[in-house]
Amino acid sequence: MSSRELDKTSTDEERYPSPDVLREMLANHGFEPDNLAQMVDMAAVGITALWWRNTKVEDWHAGANIGALSDMDMYRVNTHSTSKVRERLKTWCRQQGVRSMTDVAGADPDSLEVVVYRLYRWFTNPKRVLVTGNTLYDVVAQTLSNARAHPECDVPDDVTPESELADYEKEVAGAASYALLCMDKYDTRSVLYGPAVFSIAWATGWWGKPGYASHVDAVFAALDNPDHRIWRGKPIPAPPSGTDLATVRRLMLTRPWQIPDAVCEWLIYDIGEHYILD
């Protein structure tokens, strides 16, 4: 069923679920919807996934050496962006004296609207310098250049970095507008609960979500277990020479975007850390 068909057949409550409905969904999945810190963490993950990863950005992360963003780049930008969104949400809580989800429900919606708007402008700013060192504009321009040089790609002449960025901005504007519409319809909890629910299905295993520390524990337990099924009877891939695994563990938990290139490649490509679930 297409999104347009869904709009025709779904009820208003289905298109715009209330905070109470979202709260119940979170609880049913084992999360703590009354835990402010947990909801801020999950909302930061959900916003990053919805406003960044699950957008046209995936076109700039395409394979076959076309997309300018590698898997390692995406790992770094995803985690760093999540930290920045979380930081801004925590700042809002401090500034507004918000200490519980009850406080969130009664908070000034105008102040949270400012936060949403600033995040929208930050994500879509062509001059935004990513943690990888290049700007958003540079990423798009390089992707288009790679695509036009690829023998199997046919990029229309009217597709430019500006048009690509305009399309991306529309996507983010739509997501931000939806969050504000839900907030206007209900209360400010929608801005946290909505992205938090989105993160359940669309951001599994992400840094910043509850349970991520357990995932890191599982990764390092697998590295100590030659019989773990992830290795399929093959030798455990060795980390780059001189790697301090204690430092790697600490960075995975706190600032994964600072993990050195060679170690990051080992984690993503050699051991497939994302696929180690237990």
Disulfide bonds with the S-S distance in Angstrom:
none
